[in-house]
């Protein structure tokens, strides 16, 4: 069965013009973020349906989700995204995440499609506390991870795509950043890009609160951002 990239058969559309509740390093130069719509959908088949709320500005989100995990060969949780082509940067501040498990997760995701075993790159906060940079380079393949301990909410997360390179950073201030890691993946030009949450507990909901959400294309640069030195906190 063919997979329609970023086009699930059952999804909800979150308009930036109003609050909706539904179920189902140095900053790079960026283009002006255009008004648009987020789409909201389950990843996998969680036993409890998730939901999402987007503030009128589109800069704040609250996502409630169950789901077994974002890990291994398949993912289960709730995903709020928009379709985005080419080089891009996503920056968000995660304010809080309910601890249904120490591996409950919430954060940024670049995803090839909406199948549960899709290739993806993600930077996820967990209440251990830590930030995990995860990627699944092959459809249905094992997920690889690299993490930084001691990252406690509220915290800033950032992922940049430049060609085939994806780089991830964390920050306590949103000014000084630590790089978590990078990965090179041959993913399509257009990806599903947004925020994802999983409770790591199929029978319980977690809720993640995000602020200062920025999902933007990057102007064409000569070199990737992460070739420049990064500053530690």
C-alpha positions, 0 to 999 in steps of 0.5 A: 500500500502506498503512503501519502507523504504528510497526508493521513486519511484522518487528520485535523487541521489547526488554523493559526487564526484561532485556538482549536482543540482537536483529536485524531548557535547564532540564528541562521538567516530565515525567510519570513514565516508565512501564515498557514495551517498545522495538521494534527494526527496520531502516529501509529495506533495509540489506544488513547486518542491525542489532541492539540491546541494551538494559540491564536498566534501559532507560537504556542501549542499544548499537545496531549498524547498517549502512545508506547514510544518514539523509538525502535522500529515504529513510533506511537504518539501524537504529531502536529506538523506542517509540510515544509520543503528544503532547508529549514530551522525549527526552534521551540521552548518546551515549558513542561511535560507530564512525567507518565514515564521517565522516557515520556517524550516531547519535541521537534520532529522532521518526518518523511511520512506518517507511517509509524515506521517512517524515517525521521530525525527528532530532538526530544525532551524527556523528564529523566531529565535529558534531551535525546537526538534520535534518527531512523535512517531506514524505513522500519529500521532501528532508531539511533540516539545521542543525548545530553543529560541534565536538560530540565524544562523549561528548555529550548530545542533547535533542529536545523536541516541543511541538505542531507545534514540535520543538526540539533541543539539545546539551550537553557536561555535561548541564547547560548546553545549546546550541540547534541549531535548531527546526522546525515540522511537522504530524505525527500525535499518535502518533509512533515515538520513539527512537534511530537509527543508520546507518553511512553505509557499506552494507558496514560496521557501526558501533556506537553506545553510548548511556547515560542514555536518557530518553523521556518525555511532557511535562505540558501547558505554557502555552508551548513550552520554547524561548521561554525563553533558552538558555545557551551552553557 
